[in-house]
Amino acid sequence: MAVSIYYTVFDAPLPEDRFERLLGVLPEQARRKVLRFHRWQDAHASLLGKHLLLHAFAQLDRQVDLEAVLYTPSGRPYWPGGPDFNISHSGNIAVCAVDTSGRVGIDIEQNGGIEIGDFREQFTPGEWQQVMGAPDPVWQFYRYWTMKEATAKANGIGIVELPAVHILSDTAVALQGFTWTLTPVALQDTYAGHLATETTPAAVNIEEVRF
């Protein structure tokens, strides 16, 4: 089955009337969560991530009640009976992946703004050696980070420490005895991203959505 990825870019705050209209569609609990953020970027990421989910389900001719979304013990949201979905955001991009055939995880990260050495313990010695030996260590760091995060998010069973996620190759990661399939997600040049799925998708369809 194909996996669908929907993303949106918000370079500036939405006009107030459009923000309020999008906010008004959400249930009260979701609205409160959006309004708790102090930075407009965080509020927009939260708001638009939920609307990407609504858009994704509409494309499948399914209605989703955000109040009926459940959470695993580790806090991963899921819709009872599927399809499975996962949301990520970084910088000025929000993204939502939907998979009708199994669990899915997605992670995007904007390149820059951190000291990668502070995160060395999140990698195995071999992985860290590959990061530091790469032509561009910072970019390799983000590639590997999104591989691990996407897999941890797809797992959804419990809290996963990133060192437990072992990168086997550019397309495979092992976690708790299971091998996940990885697909790179290229949205913009300064963003690294990966999709983790239980099986190899027949296709990965990416669509930009404007709100």
Backbone as numpy.savetxt, mean C-alpha at the origin, in Angstrom:
# Nx Ny Nz CAx CAy CAz Cx Cy Cz
-5.97 -14.50 -12.15 -6.80 -13.30 -12.15 -5.93 -12.05 -12.15
-6.50 -10.97 -12.68 -5.78 -9.70 -12.71 -5.92 -8.98 -11.38
-4.90 -8.23 -11.04 -4.94 -7.36 -9.88 -5.11 -5.93 -10.38
-5.97 -5.18 -9.74 -6.20 -3.79 -10.14 -5.59 -2.86 -9.11
-4.87 -1.87 -9.60 -4.26 -0.85 -8.74 -4.79 0.51 -9.18
-5.32 1.24 -8.23 -5.83 2.59 -8.49 -5.03 3.57 -7.64
-4.63 4.67 -8.24 -3.87 5.66 -7.48 -4.32 7.07 -7.83
-4.03 7.98 -6.93 -4.34 9.38 -7.16 -3.20 10.24 -6.63
-2.99 11.37 -7.28 -1.92 12.30 -6.92 -2.55 13.60 -6.43
-2.08 14.09 -5.29 -2.60 15.35 -4.76 -1.43 16.29 -4.49
-1.13 17.12 -5.48 -0.01 18.06 -5.36 -0.34 19.27 -4.49
-1.62 19.56 -4.35 -2.07 20.71 -3.56 -3.40 20.34 -2.91
-3.78 21.07 -1.88 -5.07 20.76 -1.24 -6.23 20.88 -2.23
-7.19 19.99 -2.09 -8.39 20.07 -2.91 -9.16 21.34 -2.56
-9.91 21.90 -3.52 -10.80 23.01 -3.17 -11.71 22.59 -2.01
-12.01 23.53 -1.13 -12.74 23.20 0.09 -14.07 22.52 -0.19
-14.80 22.99 -1.21 -16.10 22.39 -1.49 -15.97 20.95 -1.96
-14.90 20.65 -2.74 -14.70 19.28 -3.20 -14.27 18.38 -2.04
-13.40 18.90 -1.17 -12.97 18.14 0.01 -14.19 17.79 0.87
-15.06 18.78 1.11 -16.23 18.56 1.95 -17.20 17.58 1.30
-17.31 17.64 -0.03 -18.21 16.71 -0.73 -17.70 15.28 -0.59
-16.40 15.09 -0.80 -15.82 13.75 -0.66 -15.91 13.25 0.79
-15.69 14.17 1.72 -15.76 13.80 3.13 -17.17 13.38 3.50
-18.17 14.09 2.96 -19.56 13.81 3.30 -20.05 12.44 2.87
-19.37 11.82 1.91 -19.74 10.49 1.45 -19.38 9.42 2.48
-18.37 9.70 3.29 -17.86 8.70 4.23 -18.74 8.60 5.47
-18.77 7.43 6.11 -19.47 7.30 7.38 -18.79 8.15 8.47
-19.51 8.39 9.54 -19.05 9.33 10.56 -17.69 8.95 11.14
-17.49 7.68 11.43 -16.22 7.26 12.02 -15.05 7.55 11.08
-15.24 7.30 9.78 -14.19 7.57 8.80 -13.95 9.07 8.67
-15.00 9.86 8.74 -14.85 11.32 8.66 -14.04 11.83 9.85
-14.33 11.31 11.03 -13.60 11.74 12.21 -12.11 11.41 12.08
-11.82 10.25 11.53 -10.42 9.85 11.36 -9.70 10.82 10.43
-10.34 11.20 9.33 -9.72 12.13 8.39 -9.45 13.46 9.06
-10.42 13.95 9.83 -10.32 15.28 10.42 -9.37 15.33 11.61
-8.92 14.18 12.10 -7.98 14.18 13.22 -6.57 14.60 12.78
-6.28 14.48 11.49 -4.93 14.79 11.02 -4.72 16.30 11.00
-3.53 16.73 11.41 -3.20 18.15 11.43 -2.63 18.61 10.09
-1.85 17.76 9.43 -1.27 18.12 8.13 -2.27 17.82 7.03
-2.45 18.75 6.10 -3.41 18.54 5.04 -3.04 17.32 4.20
-1.72 17.07 4.05 -1.30 15.93 3.25 -1.80 14.62 3.85
-1.73 14.50 5.18 -2.18 13.28 5.85 -3.71 13.13 5.75
-4.41 14.24 5.90 -5.87 14.20 5.80 -6.30 13.81 4.39
-5.62 14.35 3.40 -5.96 14.01 2.01 -5.64 12.55 1.72
-4.51 12.07 2.22 -4.14 10.67 1.98 -5.20 9.74 2.57
-5.66 10.04 3.77 -6.68 9.22 4.42 -8.00 9.28 3.65
-8.41 10.47 3.29 -9.68 10.66 2.57 -9.64 9.98 1.21
-8.60 10.24 0.43 -8.54 9.75 -0.94 -8.27 8.25 -0.99
-7.56 7.72 0.00 -7.38 6.28 0.06 -8.72 5.56 0.18
-9.61 6.10 1.01 -10.93 5.50 1.16 -11.75 5.63 -0.11
-11.61 6.75 -0.80 -12.35 6.91 -2.05 -11.79 6.04 -3.16
-10.50 5.77 -3.14 -9.94 4.82 -4.09 -10.55 3.43 -3.86
-10.74 3.06 -2.61 -11.36 1.78 -2.29 -12.79 1.73 -2.82
-13.54 2.80 -2.59 -14.91 2.85 -3.10 -14.92 2.75 -4.62
-13.99 3.43 -5.27 -13.89 3.39 -6.73 -13.55 1.98 -7.20
-12.60 1.33 -6.51 -12.17 -0.01 -6.91 -13.33 -1.00 -6.83
-14.12 -0.93 -5.77 -15.24 -1.85 -5.63 -16.33 -1.54 -6.63
-16.52 -0.26 -6.95 -17.51 0.11 -7.96 -17.16 -0.49 -9.32
-15.84 -0.55 -9.63 -15.42 -1.14 -10.89 -15.73 -2.64 -10.96
-15.89 -3.25 -9.79 -16.26 -4.67 -9.72 -17.75 -4.85 -9.56
-18.51 -3.74 -9.69 -19.96 -3.76 -9.50 -20.34 -4.24 -8.12
-19.55 -3.82 -7.14 -19.85 -4.17 -5.76 -20.00 -2.91 -4.94
-20.94 -2.96 -4.03 -21.13 -1.86 -3.10 -20.40 -2.21 -1.81
-19.63 -1.26 -1.29 -18.92 -1.50 -0.04 -19.37 -0.49 1.00
-19.75 -0.99 2.14 -20.12 -0.16 3.29 -18.88 -0.04 4.17
-18.29 1.14 4.20 -17.05 1.31 4.95 -17.23 1.02 6.43
-18.44 1.16 6.93 -18.68 0.85 8.34 -18.64 -0.65 8.61
-18.76 -1.45 7.55 -18.76 -2.90 7.72 -17.38 -3.51 7.52
-16.38 -2.68 7.21 -15.02 -3.18 7.05 -14.53 -3.70 8.41
-13.94 -4.88 8.40 -13.43 -5.48 9.63 -11.91 -5.37 9.68
-11.34 -5.71 10.83 -9.89 -5.60 11.02 -9.35 -6.87 11.67
-8.18 -7.30 11.19 -7.50 -8.43 11.82 -6.92 -7.97 13.15
-6.45 -8.91 14.00 -5.84 -8.51 15.27 -4.68 -7.54 15.10
-4.01 -7.58 13.94 -2.90 -6.65 13.71 -3.34 -5.33 13.12
-4.66 -5.18 12.92 -5.17 -3.90 12.42 -5.31 -3.80 10.92
-5.17 -4.92 10.21 -5.30 -4.90 8.75 -6.77 -4.92 8.37
-7.24 -3.94 7.58 -8.65 -3.93 7.18 -8.94 -4.97 6.11
-10.16 -5.52 6.16 -10.59 -6.44 5.11 -12.11 -6.40 5.00
-12.57 -6.79 3.82 -14.00 -6.82 3.57 -14.47 -8.27 3.65
-15.44 -8.60 4.54 -15.90 -9.99 4.68 -16.34 -10.56 3.34
-15.79 -11.69 2.98 -16.15 -12.32 1.72 -15.36 -11.83 0.53
-14.46 -10.89 0.74 -13.60 -10.38 -0.34 -14.33 -9.45 -1.29
-13.65 -8.97 -2.31 -12.25 -9.25 -2.63 -11.30 -8.59 -1.64
-10.05 -9.04 -1.65 -9.07 -8.49 -0.73 -8.55 -7.16 -1.27
-8.17 -6.28 -0.37 -7.67 -4.97 -0.78 -6.59 -4.51 0.18
-5.83 -3.54 -0.25 -4.81 -2.95 0.60 -4.53 -1.53 0.11
-4.28 -0.63 1.04 -4.09 0.79 0.73 -2.72 1.23 1.25
-2.07 2.10 0.50 -0.80 2.67 0.93 -0.76 4.13 0.47
0.05 4.90 1.15 0.25 6.29 0.70 1.60 6.78 1.18
2.16 7.66 0.41 3.45 8.27 0.74 3.57 9.55 -0.07
4.18 10.57 0.52 4.30 11.83 -0.21 2.94 12.35 -0.61
2.76 12.56 -1.91 1.49 13.09 -2.40 0.75 12.07 -3.28
0.95 10.78 -2.99 0.26 9.72 -3.73 -0.43 8.77 -2.75
-1.67 8.43 -3.07 -2.39 7.36 -2.37 -2.70 6.28 -3.39
-2.66 5.02 -2.95 -2.84 3.91 -3.87 -3.64 2.80 -3.19
-4.46 2.11 -3.98 -5.27 1.00 -3.48 -5.16 -0.16 -4.45
-4.88 -1.35 -3.94 -4.81 -2.56 -4.75 -5.95 -3.49 -4.36
-6.54 -4.13 -5.37 -7.65 -5.06 -5.14 -7.36 -6.36 -5.88
-7.55 -7.49 -5.18 -7.28 -8.80 -5.77 -8.46 -9.71 -5.46
-9.07 -10.27 -6.47 -10.24 -11.13 -6.28 -9.86 -12.59 -6.03
-8.56 -12.91 -6.11 -8.16 -14.31 -6.02 -7.35 -14.65 -4.78
-7.06 -13.69 -3.93 -6.28 -13.99 -2.73 -5.85 -12.72 -2.03
-5.05 -12.89 -1.00 -4.58 -11.74 -0.23 -3.60 -10.89 -1.05
-3.63 -9.61 -0.78 -2.80 -8.68 -1.53 -2.25 -7.63 -0.57
-1.04 -7.18 -0.84 -0.44 -6.09 -0.07 0.27 -5.15 -1.02
0.25 -3.87 -0.72 0.94 -2.90 -1.56 1.61 -1.88 -0.67
2.79 -1.45 -1.09 3.50 -0.40 -0.35 4.22 0.49 -1.34
4.07 1.80 -1.16 4.83 2.77 -1.93 5.58 3.67 -0.96
6.73 4.13 -1.37 7.54 5.02 -0.53 8.21 6.06 -1.41
8.11 7.31 -1.00 8.80 8.38 -1.72 10.27 8.38 -1.32
11.13 8.43 -2.30 12.57 8.36 -2.09 13.07 9.61 -1.39
13.84 9.42 -0.30 14.50 10.54 0.36 13.91 10.90 1.70
14.67 11.74 2.43 14.16 12.31 3.67 14.50 11.53 4.93
15.21 10.40 4.80 15.58 9.63 5.98 17.04 9.21 5.88
17.59 8.81 7.03 18.93 8.24 7.08 18.78 6.73 7.06
19.12 6.10 5.94 18.82 4.68 5.79 19.55 3.82 6.83
20.69 4.28 7.32 21.43 3.51 8.31 20.64 3.27 9.58
19.65 4.13 9.88 18.84 3.96 11.07 17.95 2.72 10.98
17.80 2.16 9.78 16.89 1.04 9.57 17.62 -0.25 9.24
18.89 -0.29 9.53 19.70 -1.46 9.18 19.17 -2.73 9.81
18.66 -2.66 11.04 18.22 -3.85 11.74 16.95 -4.46 11.14
16.32 -3.77 10.21 15.12 -4.30 9.56 15.47 -5.25 8.41
16.77 -5.43 8.16 17.22 -6.26 7.05 18.15 -7.35 7.56
18.20 -8.45 6.84 19.18 -9.49 7.16 20.56 -8.97 6.75
21.63 -9.54 7.31 22.97 -9.09 6.91 23.19 -9.17 5.40
22.70 -10.24 4.77 22.87 -10.37 3.33 22.11 -9.30 2.55
20.89 -9.00 3.01 20.09 -7.96 2.34 20.76 -6.60 2.48
21.27 -6.33 3.68 21.90 -5.03 3.89 23.17 -4.90 3.06
23.88 -5.98 2.90 25.07 -5.96 2.05 24.70 -5.62 0.61
23.58 -6.15 0.14 23.13 -5.84 -1.21 22.68 -4.39 -1.33
22.07 -3.87 -0.27 21.67 -2.46 -0.28 22.90 -1.57 -0.41
23.87 -1.79 0.46 25.04 -0.92 0.49 25.95 -1.11 -0.72
25.88 -2.29 -1.35 26.72 -2.55 -2.51 26.09 -2.15 -3.83
24.86 -1.66 -3.79 24.16 -1.27 -5.02 24.72 0.04 -5.56
24.60 0.29 -6.86 25.04 1.57 -7.43 24.37 2.77 -6.77
23.10 2.60 -6.37 22.36 3.64 -5.65 21.78 3.01 -4.39
22.53 3.03 -3.27 22.08 2.35 -2.05 20.73 2.85 -1.54
20.48 4.16 -1.65 19.21 4.70 -1.14 18.04 4.12 -1.93
18.16 4.09 -3.23 17.07 3.54 -4.05 16.89 2.05 -3.78
17.99 1.33 -3.62 17.90 -0.10 -3.30 17.23 -0.31 -1.95
17.54 0.57 -1.01 16.90 0.51 0.29 15.39 0.60 0.14
14.90 1.56 -0.61 13.45 1.73 -0.77 12.84 0.56 -1.54
13.56 0.02 -2.51 13.05 -1.15 -3.23 12.85 -2.30 -2.25
13.86 -2.57 -1.45 13.76 -3.67 -0.51 12.73 -3.39 0.59
12.68 -2.15 1.03 11.71 -1.79 2.08 10.29 -2.05 1.60
9.97 -1.62 0.37 8.61 -1.81 -0.13 8.32 -3.28 -0.40
9.33 -4.06 -0.76 9.13 -5.51 -0.89 8.69 -6.10 0.45
9.39 -5.73 1.51 9.10 -6.28 2.83 7.76 -5.78 3.37
7.51 -4.49 3.23 6.27 -3.91 3.75 5.05 -4.47 3.02
5.12 -4.57 1.70 3.99 -5.09 0.95 3.66 -6.52 1.39
4.70 -7.31 1.63 4.49 -8.70 2.06 3.91 -8.76 3.46
4.45 -7.95 4.36 3.93 -7.92 5.73 2.47 -7.50 5.74
2.11 -6.55 4.88 0.73 -6.08 4.82 -0.18 -7.13 4.20
0.32 -7.87 3.21 -0.49 -8.91 2.59 -0.75 -10.05 3.57
0.24 -10.37 4.39 0.13 -11.46 5.35 -1.10 -11.27 6.24
-1.19 -10.12 6.89 -2.39 -9.73 7.61 -2.78 -10.58 8.80
-1.98 -11.58 9.15 -2.35 -12.48 10.24 -2.01 -11.88 11.59
-0.87 -11.26 11.67 -0.44 -10.65 12.92 0.67 -9.67 12.66
1.15 -9.05 13.71 2.23 -8.09 13.57 3.48 -8.81 13.08
4.06 -8.31 12.02 5.22 -8.94 11.40 6.42 -8.02 11.54
7.51 -8.53 12.09 8.75 -7.77 12.13 9.44 -7.92 10.77
9.89 -6.81 10.20 10.44 -6.86 8.85 11.64 -7.80 8.69
12.49 -8.01 9.71 13.57 -8.97 9.52 13.08 -10.39 9.24
11.81 -10.69 9.60 11.26 -12.02 9.34 10.84 -12.19 7.89
10.80 -11.08 7.15 10.45 -11.13 5.74 11.76 -11.26 4.96
11.98 -12.42 4.32 13.24 -12.70 3.65 13.10 -12.53 2.15
13.88 -11.62 1.58 13.86 -11.38 0.14 14.64 -12.50 -0.55
13.95 -13.24 -1.40 14.58 -14.35 -2.13 15.09 -13.92 -3.50
14.34 -13.02 -4.14 14.71 -12.53 -5.47 13.90 -11.27 -5.73
14.00 -10.74 -6.93 13.22 -9.55 -7.28 11.73 -9.85 -7.36
11.36 -11.12 -7.40 9.95 -11.47 -7.57 9.41 -12.40 -6.49
10.19 -12.66 -5.45 9.73 -13.61 -4.43 10.26 -13.22 -3.05
9.39 -13.33 -2.06 9.74 -13.04 -0.67 9.13 -14.13 0.21
9.88 -14.60 1.18 9.39 -15.66 2.08 9.02 -15.07 3.43
7.88 -15.52 3.96 7.43 -15.10 5.28 6.66 -16.24 5.91
7.10 -16.68 7.08 6.41 -17.71 7.86 6.13 -18.95 7.02
7.13 -19.37 6.23 7.03 -20.61 5.48 6.26 -20.51 4.17
5.81 -19.30 3.81 5.07 -19.11 2.56 5.83 -18.15 1.67
5.85 -18.44 0.37 6.53 -17.57 -0.58 5.51 -16.72 -1.33
5.67 -15.42 -1.19 4.79 -14.46 -1.86 5.40 -14.01 -3.18
4.53 -13.70 -4.14 4.97 -13.18 -5.42 5.03 -11.66 -5.38
6.12 -11.10 -5.87 6.29 -9.64 -5.89 6.21 -9.11 -7.31
5.57 -7.95 -7.43 5.51 -7.23 -8.70 5.86 -5.77 -8.42
6.85 -5.20 -9.12 7.17 -3.79 -8.91 6.03 -2.90 -9.36
5.85 -1.81 -8.66 4.81 -0.83 -8.99 5.49 0.51 -9.23
5.49 0.96 -10.47 6.15 2.21 -10.84 5.08 3.26 -11.13
4.92 4.21 -10.21 3.92 5.26 -10.39 4.57 6.58 -10.80
5.66 6.94 -10.13 6.44 8.12 -10.49 7.91 7.81 -10.24
8.79 8.56 -10.88 10.23 8.26 -10.84 10.80 8.28 -9.42
10.25 9.11 -8.55 10.82 9.25 -7.21 10.15 8.34 -6.18
9.32 7.42 -6.63 8.62 6.51 -5.73 8.99 5.07 -6.03
9.35 4.33 -4.99 9.50 2.88 -5.11 8.19 2.25 -4.67
7.89 1.08 -5.23 6.64 0.42 -4.85 6.65 -1.04 -5.23
5.95 -1.85 -4.44 5.80 -3.26 -4.75 4.42 -3.77 -4.36
3.99 -4.76 -5.11 2.75 -5.47 -4.87 3.11 -6.89 -4.45
2.47 -7.39 -3.39 2.67 -8.76 -2.94 1.36 -9.52 -3.08
1.41 -10.68 -3.75 0.21 -11.49 -3.97 0.50 -12.95 -3.66
-0.56 -13.70 -3.40 -0.40 -15.12 -3.07 0.02 -15.93 -4.28
-0.45 -15.54 -5.47 -0.08 -16.22 -6.70 0.37 -15.17 -7.71
0.98 -15.62 -8.80 1.43 -14.68 -9.83 0.21 -14.16 -10.59
-0.02 -12.85 -10.59 -1.19 -12.31 -11.28 -1.07 -12.49 -12.80
-2.21 -12.76 -13.44 -2.22 -12.83 -14.89 -1.90 -11.47 -15.49
-2.30 -10.42 -14.79 -2.02 -9.05 -15.23 -2.15 -8.13 -14.03
-1.46 -7.01 -14.10 -1.60 -5.96 -13.08 -2.02 -4.69 -13.82
-3.24 -4.28 -13.59 -3.78 -3.10 -14.27 -3.67 -1.89 -13.34
-3.06 -0.83 -13.83 -2.84 0.39 -13.04 -3.61 1.53 -13.67
-4.39 2.22 -12.86 -5.21 3.34 -13.36 -5.11 4.53 -12.41
-4.88 5.70 -12.97 -4.92 6.93 -12.18 -6.35 7.42 -12.07
-6.74 7.82 -10.86 -8.08 8.33 -10.61 -7.97 9.77 -10.15
-8.78 10.64 -10.71 -8.78 12.05 -10.31 -10.08 12.35 -9.56
-9.94 13.04 -8.45 -11.11 13.38 -7.64 -11.37 14.89 -7.66
